């Protein structure tokens, strides 16, 4: 006989699969039912916080279905809200798997700063310049576009090209980080041991 914990794991997995199907089909009623079932099962398995985070992630569209321009816009808004925790916590990026569950704005800010630092170490000079520009404007907040363009010795047209390039590169890095997090999640799920039987056989 399967243990109770094992049955809940299976039920939760089926509820999440149903949620994904209803979401893909655009069925709000079925999506809501599956969401409730997923959250209830997750809470039975190990705490309401994990259940809520799991449901939020399940409602997040797969990142490969989000157009580049939409993701870049989300990154731009998140950078603008970098020091406004309440606003940053409302970003769709908070629900990505590469953002530590339950940590909200703090985890998203940490991710953005880490990826921006990685971008600043790239081998391409123009990409490093784009990273420096993003850091000056969004992180250090040293001044307006005009002030930063003058400090970097860039014409305004070049400045705006670099700004757009930096946002696009940061969005691309988020796709890579999310892909790695999804792969890790799938691997962890495949490696999860089955619970023992209640009879011990």
Steps between C-alpha positions, in 0.01 A plus 500: 500500500632845413574732791283805559785737414558321170131523409503874570807544280323324214177695551692827508683409179172421324345825624793698363474323165130585488581861582748517213246352258221736607739796478611402149137454396397838639240350734479737802252284693702183461816695574355631828388150608839349419676789676298440817573127486871561441526742790308268736721203412818702539388627838428141612850402385707758676366842586282774359793717389625227267148444371442865420840534331431187295164634385646837407770332293245275332300806393809663349502441122804304382770755428550366148143613425564857616604722205844659519360853507263413785776346710730794429224735613456300821873521565496877444212549743668277758819708478298817540344352816830361630481708820121492536439158660120519496495576128777255416310223679219543244729424205413182307870415522461428872315179412778356286667183620842665494379739771517349849141408601353705781772767491312730261656836418823425688569187293412670171727795581782259586450314171500818292815632668678168458412474132598861443838434665544194274420715198766747609762224475415398145772490235319743270596866567166636381312260726718601796424861416128419492531337843683804638227723362224294664693497826549877498139579418298234682727382783719796599243760384776748425285726283283544194557345160679813389731505803596134459551535123736791564690310772544202269593723207215368286284687248132482596414270210775258603391525863146391419623218278719375785213537745271288283779250439565466872134434580480240223815325624371496857171351381695236309696413815173459690384250236822303551465508880136393480584214266765377742257527793231307312746227409608474864137482615426224249811310609407531868149374425632201310742416781243538781487170691170329538375483857506165669197281518290505810545124543879535468513267200 
